[in-house]
Amino acid sequence: SPRSPATTTTEVLRAGDTRGARLQALPREPGALLLHRGMRLTLQPEREAHPADPEAALPAIGCTLPQALAQVRKGDRVWFDDGHLGGVVRRSGTRKVEVEITHAREGGQKLGADKGINLPDTLLDLPALTALDLADLPAVAAHADLVGLSFTQCAADVQALRTALAALPGPSPALMLKVETRRGFEALPEILLAAMAGPAAGVMIARGDLAVECGFERLAEVQEEILWACEAAHLPVVWATQVLEGLAKTGQPSRAEITDAAMAGRAECVMLNKGPYVVEAIRTLDDILRRMQAHQEKKRPLLRALKAWA
């Protein structure tokens, strides 16, 4: 994501004492890049990226997972900010890649800080658990009922997490496997079998990343197949990403959002994102799901008696 590295002041002021104080190296304001089709930018490790550096040949965007950059190849597609901006890799290297913007609004489009990066064409060979993940697992196992595994790619990822949890004292928490890449979707049967080998697990349909990875036109089909497979495996499903997002953020839902929320009733759990109107979104979602429970049970219509005209 495009953000400047955090810096700190060199001295701390005590209350009422300003003699000889120096204040320097203040954190930079989070920046935003205005990108047009045809522009090029550099994607490189986060700590090396300085978007506003006037001496840089190209604007730079930082990646929080620099190991992935070494596996990107020329011609691979790159998507930013949930697919709002897209480009193609024109030059690749072990530390940075050069991307040409091919998808942006007319007149340019801003890319702000802390936005996601998707590499749908790149076969990433990365460990399921980072060193930080392994360091955090003892606290997770001791205090949490559930541990989520983001970007679950294959059965080996599930097995690696179970092995790490089994080495810790006490009962292992349940697993929530987030399916958010094309590779994860293609390996779903093996992932479900690995999940069923343990005491408790569920699957999250991370529809934002899935739409970018598989194509927006395929999302409806992909989420249907995940629901069918998980029902056959008797694993609960979380329906996630942008449910009633317009209502949560602005207080006014769209018609498409209402239909989408009704479809969410076929899962065991629905995830809402934060927003100033999230309480209203919860009330609306509760009302929609209660109504739909009489019409639909998971993937099966109930064909209840119609009473709207009684």
Order of alpha helices (4+ residues) and beta strands (2+ residues): beta-beta-beta-beta-beta-beta-beta-beta-alpha-beta-alpha-beta-alpha-alpha-beta-alpha-alpha-beta-alpha-alpha-beta-alpha-beta-beta
